């Protein structure tokens, strides 16, 4: 189906998320290294905890 045939509201959530994440940084580092690298007075961190059984990941 051509994209222009899909109602615009179907993409609204993606657009909103993209705008909110614009300028964000995604990293896969040890938590201490991440904070040492990016910590500033204006920084906000979301540190996803390890998953049980995912130690080998």
C-alpha positions in Angstrom: 0.0 0.0 0.0 1.4 3.4 -0.9 2.4 5.5 2.1 0.1 8.3 1.0 -2.8 5.9 1.2 -2.3 5.3 4.9 -4.1 7.8 7.2 -1.8 10.3 8.7 -3.0 9.5 12.3 -1.3 6.1 12.0 2.1 7.9 11.9 1.4 10.5 14.6 2.9 8.5 17.5 6.1 7.9 15.5 6.4 11.6 14.7 5.8 12.6 18.3 8.4 10.1 19.6 10.9 11.2 17.0 10.5 14.8 17.9 11.0 14.1 21.6 14.1 11.9 21.0 15.7 14.4 18.6 19.1 15.3 20.1 18.9 12.4 22.6 21.8 10.0 23.0 21.6 6.2 23.2 24.6 4.3 24.5 25.5 0.8 25.5 28.1 1.4 28.2 28.8 0.4 31.7 26.7 2.7 33.9 29.7 4.3 35.6 31.4 5.1 32.3 28.2 6.5 30.9 27.7 8.9 33.8 31.4 9.9 33.8 31.1 10.8 30.1 27.7 12.7 30.1 27.0 14.0 33.6 26.1 17.7 33.5 23.6 19.8 35.5 21.1 19.4 32.7 21.5 15.7 32.1 18.7 13.2 32.6 19.6 9.5 32.7 17.4 6.5 32.2 19.5 3.5 33.1 17.7 0.3 32.2 18.6 -2.4 34.8 20.1 -5.7 33.8 17.7 -8.5 32.9 17.8 -11.6 35.1 19.5 -14.3 33.1 21.0 -11.8 30.6 24.4 -11.7 32.1 26.0 -13.2 29.0 24.3 -10.6 26.7 
